[in-house]
Amino acid sequence: MLTPDRRGLLGYAAAGIAAAVTPRLFAQERAAEALTSLTQGIKPIRRAERADRLSRAQAMMQAQGIDALLIEPGASLIYYSGVRWWRSERLTAMVIPASGAPLILCPFFEKPSIDESLGISAEVRVWQEHESPHALVAAFLTEKGLAKGRIGIEETVRYFAVDGLKAALPQARLTTDPVTRALRMRKTPAEIALMQTAADVTMAAYRWTYRQVKAGMTPADIGALMTAATTALGGKSEFNLVLLGEAAAYPHGSGKPQAVRAGEVVLMDCGCTVGDYQSDISRTFVYGAAPTAQQRTVWNDVAQGQTIAFAAAQLGVPAGSVDDAVRAHYESRGYGPGYALPGLSHRTGHGIGMEGHEPVNLVHGETTKLDVGMCFSNEPGLYLPGTMGVRMEDCFHMTELGPAWFSKPPVSIEAPIV
């Protein structure tokens, strides 16, 4: 039985939860009424494309002397196999030999669930709770004559999986995986189409949310609107970073209380997933008042930075040269130098695809040359600590004719979301 005091405390707690949840439910209802899905006609990655990925991977492995690859759950496992799984202390993994069908290994009791999303022809082997999954991998590689082979370890595989394989197959030569990154870095038309839809969803969600922003709203309030709109439009909301006023001067935010105020900037950095592929778009605007001279100048400088980055991103140039071009312009405008503030304190852009951040980056010193199918964010923000920050971010992909936008940058601070 609850005492009166405890009943009162629970009542206050329930009221607090209701206060937090109600605006989100209201946002969901409004979005559902006003928006319709943009993703009903999408074409997800098919079995034939995954088979082609494996074929290309095996050709690269043979050319580079890699006998097998070890992949753990995550984007790369989905990329090759379609299997959507999480990482735990129980090893689920994929082994791709340089020829022949790959292996999927998992705990015995998880196999029915694994089978549901398996999108390739593969052998599935299971291990019981008292058995070693590393021994299972070693047995497969031994059967393939690869007990002394050169095994590539995908870059996100955890240490315990590597250490276990090393102990189970001591004569194998474990090395880095030069294949997976190279393949995932260059998107096919099917991947580009999904990324385009994700960008379309995010921009449509921005247009709806922008009209709903009101004085006094918190970042959580605006984020709830964006999430609701994204969901109604058929995307899976991945992140909604909202920075208000001075907090916009810190690229990933501040823990200080924030609320929308007339005359202050609102910086939004949002993205979603459609068919396993992501968007990442940022917008900055001034709420409820004409921009100040400083706000307009910084906004225009960032817009010019985006233009310079896009123009510099040409086939065959080192990825780092894009960042260098932007940073040189900013320094001519009095920002920096380098990463110093006020100025651009982070890289100009990052790779994007199945994950929001993928190799390679548009950052000083990156020598990888831009090639057809590579996808990047373009976000040369400017940050003035204690005052404000501005970030516009749009992603582009490399075509045979040069860069092409997924979402087009805004044309002016008066029309920040079009």
Sequence and secondary structure as in RCSB ss.txt:
>XXXX:A:sequence
MLTPDRRGLLGYAAAGIAAAVTPRLFAQERAAEALTSLTQGIKPIRRAERADRLSRAQAMMQAQGIDALLIEPGA
SLIYYSGVRWWRSERLTAMVIPASGAPLILCPFFEKPSIDESLGISAEVRVWQEHESPHALVAAFLTEKGLAKGR
IGIEETVRYFAVDGLKAALPQARLTTDPVTRALRMRKTPAEIALMQTAADVTMAAYRWTYRQVKAGMTPADIGAL
MTAATTALGGKSEFNLVLLGEAAAYPHGSGKPQAVRAGEVVLMDCGCTVGDYQSDISRTFVYGAAPTAQQRTVWN
DVAQGQTIAFAAAQLGVPAGSVDDAVRAHYESRGYGPGYALPGLSHRTGHGIGMEGHEPVNLVHGETTKLDVGMC
FSNEPGLYLPGTMGVRMEDCFHMTELGPAWFSKPPVSIEAPIV
>XXXX:A:secstr
   HHHHHHHHHHHHHHHHHHHHHHHHHHHHHHH   S TT     HHHHHHHHHHHHHHHHHHT  EEEE TTH
HHHHHH       SS  EEEEESSS  EEEEEGGGHHHHHHH  S  EEEEE TTS HHHHHHHHHHHTT TT E
EEE TT  HHHHHHHHHHSTTSEEEE SSHHHHHHS  HHHHHHHHHHHHHHHHHHHHHHTT  TT  HHHHHHH
HHHHHHHTT EEEEEEEEEGGGGGSTT  SS     TTSEEEEEEEEEETTEE  EEEEEE SS   HHHHHHHH
HHHHHHHHHHHH  TTSBHHHHHHHHHHHHHHTT  STT SSB  S SEEE SSSSSEEEEE TT   B  TT E
EEE   EEETTTEEE  BEEEEEETTEEEESS   SBTTB   
